[in-house]
């Protein structure tokens, strides 16, 4: 039996040490609320402050089985709570414990923090399929 994994590791700079503290507090409160939730909000990733106590960067990484959509939801919520602006993005990898067809790949997402929305994404599997079908994979 094969195990499938989604992995990512990225930084989000929230601008100030105070905002980093607020972000961690929000993450912890959501994590506590998720303990009994049927559809947890912040499962599938962990959040760690970099260069504490003066740092404003947050390290977002998977906790074995990453949830890309949960990261996007959380970052959009942080953007709202902390009034973040600018573009932010991250990449992810799809891996498998055994060789399987269509088990490996990855992608990336770009979020406009000020507009509070995802503005683009790509999947290496979809890109490859389009290229092999003679389509323009950049369209």
VENDA-V889639 format. One record per run of one state. SS is the DSSP state (A for helix, B for strand, O for the rest). FROM is the first residue (numbers start at 0). TO is the last residue. If there is no record, write none. Layout:
# VENDA-V889639
ss:SS from:FROM to:TO
ss:SS from:FROM to:TO
This chain:
# VENDA-V889639
ss:O from:0 to:2
ss:B from:3 to:6
ss:O from:7 to:7
ss:B from:8 to:12
ss:O from:13 to:15
ss:A from:16 to:33
ss:O from:34 to:44
ss:B from:45 to:48
ss:O from:49 to:55
ss:B from:56 to:60
ss:O from:61 to:66
ss:A from:67 to:81
ss:O from:82 to:85
ss:B from:86 to:95
ss:O from:96 to:103
ss:B from:104 to:111
ss:O from:112 to:115
ss:B from:116 to:122
ss:A from:123 to:131
ss:O from:132 to:138
